């Protein structure tokens, strides 16, 4: 039986990719689509708005939890938390790809995960999640190398560094037994002095229509090792999110990520 999937913000760039991913997946069906309250798109057909032809799925500006088995959300933190509260109340699982949450919002998410299953990940690409393991392995071997994380995204991205960049830095820090909060640096300017040994630097590039590029640089004396992932289409993230949704509906309450979905632990 096909999983009934609801999507949020289908009129956005990621939303359109999610509609396509659900349509192409034989085990899923788009059963509902939600837009922000008062949106001018309310009542329009989700397929026609996104360019996929009529799907007979009207855009709703009030969430109806009876219309889906699992909700996929890639929006903004404040909207995601609102949908999360609705899913908790209805005991429905949720896939969250939103980034930029505050510490208190993350605490609320962890509390919600005691009642419903949640997959929360900064990046749903299979390749990026494989890269996390490679970064951890490299950090364990290249223990005296300097670590820098460089990421690039389109001009419309509102948070920096990206959630994926932070997750890659966290993978390296965990492998080395470091506290990322203590060893990270997010910008350098002026006379900075010599680079500390226990430091993970983050560099951010924003421009054009870059979907998402991430590089973790391990720089030693005499050589460099670079692990790079480049996304050329948002569809890869959308397909991963749909895969996560299918996996999630059979799981007990808890907070999961794509490492769990892909069994990469």
N, C-alpha and C positions, 0 to 999 in steps of 0.2 A: 504494500500500500504506500502511495506517495506521501511524503511529509508535506504538510501544509505550512508554508513559510510566509511570514509577513516581513515587509521591508519598510524602512523609514527613510524619508528624504530621497525618493527615487528620481527627483528632478535634478539632483546634483551629479557631478562627474562619477563618483563612486556608486551612486544609486543606479545610474544607467547600466554600469557594469554588472551590478548585482541582479538587475532584471534579466540581463542577457544570460548570466550564469545559471539562474534558476530555470529559465526557459530551455536551456541546453541540457540540463540535468534531468535524466529520465526518472530519477527517484524523488523528484521534488515538484511542487506546484506552487505558483504564486497565488496565495489565497487572500491576501490583504496588503494594502500599501497606505502608509500614513504620511501626512505632511503637517507642518506646524499649524496651530490653531489660527483660524482666520485667513489662511492662505487663499489666494485667488485661484489656485489650482483645485481647490476642493470640488469634488464631484466629477472631475474629468477622469477619463480612463487612463490607468497607469501605463498601458502599452502605447497609447497614442501620444502621451506626453513624452515618453522616452524614445519614440521612433520605432517601436517594434510591432505596430499594428494593434488593433483592438484586442484586448485581453479580457474584457468584461470584469475588470477589477477597478472599481471607482476609488479615487483618492479620498481618504477620510481624514478629517482634522481632529477627530476624537478617537482615541484608541479603543478598539473592541476586541477584548482578549478571547472571545468565543470564535473568532475567525481564523485562528492559527494554532499550530502545534509549537512553533518556535519563532522568535523574533530576532531579526538581524538588524543591528543599528550601527551606522557609521555617520554620526552627526557631530554635535558639539556636546561638551560635558553636561551643561545644564539640561539639554533635551534628553540625553542618554539617561540621566538620573531620574527624570520624570517617567520615562518608559520602563525603567528598571522597577520603580515603585509599583507600577501597574502590573508588571509580570509577577512580582512577589505576591501581590494581593490575589492574583489569579492562579498562582502556582504554575507558571509557564516558564520554560527555559529561555535563555537569552544569549545571543552572540554579540559581543561588543568589540568593535574595531576603532572606536573613538579614542583619541589621545588628548593629552593636556589636562587630565584630571588633577584636582588639588588633593592634598594629603587627606583632608576630611572626606572628600568624595570617594577616595579609594577605601577608606575605612568603612564607609557606608556600603560599598560594593562587597567588601569582605563579609560584612554582617548579612547582607542579602543572600550571599552564597551559602549561608547556613540553612537557608530555606529552599532555594532553587539551584539547579545547575547553571553555571555561567561559564562560557569561554570568553576570556578577555585577553586580547593579544594586540601588541602594537603593529604587528605585521602578520598577515595570513598566508603569505607566500611560502610554498614548500621549500623553495631554494633558500630563503632567508632563514627559515627555521633549521635547515641543515647547517647553514653558516654559523649559527649560534654554537653548535657543537664543535665546529672546526675552530672557532675563535677560542673556546675554552681549552681545547687540546693544544693549540698553539701557545697560549699563555702559560700553560703548564710546562711546556718544553723550552720556550724562549723567555726564561724567567728574568733575565737581566736586560731585556730589550725595552725601548721606549714604546709606549702604546698611544696611538692617535686614531680617533674615529672621525672620518670625514663624510658628510652627507650632503646631498643636493636634492632639492624638490622644486616644484613649480612655484610661481610667484604668488599663488593664492593660498598657500599653506600658512596657517595662522600661529602655529606653535614651533618653537625651536629650542634645542635640537629636536629632531623627530623622535617619536617614541621608539622607533626601531633602533636609532643610533644609541639611545640610552640603554636599550635592552642589550645591544652588542657590548657596550661598555660594562654593563652589569655582568655579562657572561665572563668577560676577562677578569673583572675584579673578584668575582666569586671563585674563579679557578685559582687565583693567587692569594685568596684569603684577605683581600683588602675591602675596606668600606668605601663604596663608590662615592658617597657623599663627602668623605674626607679627602679623597685623592683626585677628584675631578676638577678640571678647569675648562671654562666655556668661552674664554676669549683672552687674547694676549695683545697688549699694546704698550708702546714705550719701552723703557728699560726694565725688562722683566727679570733679569738675572738668569743664572744658569738653571736649566731645567732640572727639577727634582727627579730622583730615580723613581719614587713611587707616585707616579702621576699618570692619569689618563686624560688626554686632551680631546676636546670636541670642536670641530670646525663645521660651520653651517654655510651652505650656498643656497640662495633663492633666486629663481629666474625662469622666465619662459614657461614651457610646458613640461619640464622634466618630471616624469612620473615618480621616480625614486631611485637614487644611486647611493650605495653605502660601501665604504671601504674601511677596513680596520688595518692600520699600518703598524707593523712591528719593526722598529728601526734599531738595528744593532750597529756596532762598530765594524764596518766593512761589508755589511749586507742589509737588505731590507726584505721582509716578507709582507706581501699585501694580499688580503682576502677581500674580494670585491663581489658585490651583487648589483646588477643593474636591471631594473624593471622597465620593460618597453610598453606594457599595457596594464591597465588597472584590472583587466579580466583575471589575471593570475591571482590577485588578492580576493576577488569576488568568488572565484572557484574554490579557493581555500576556505572562505567563510561558509559557503554552502556545504562543503565537506564537514566542517566543524558542526554545523547545525544538525546534520544527519547523525553524527556521532553523539551529539549532546543529548538527544531525546531519550537515549537509553541509559544515561548516567544518573547516579544519585546526586543530591545537592552537594555543591562544592564549587570552588573557584579553580578553573582549569585554564590552560593556554594551549597553543598549537603544538608544543612539545608533547603534551598528553594526547592530543588528537592523532598525531603522527607516530606515537609510541617511540619517541626519540630519547626518552629518559635513560 
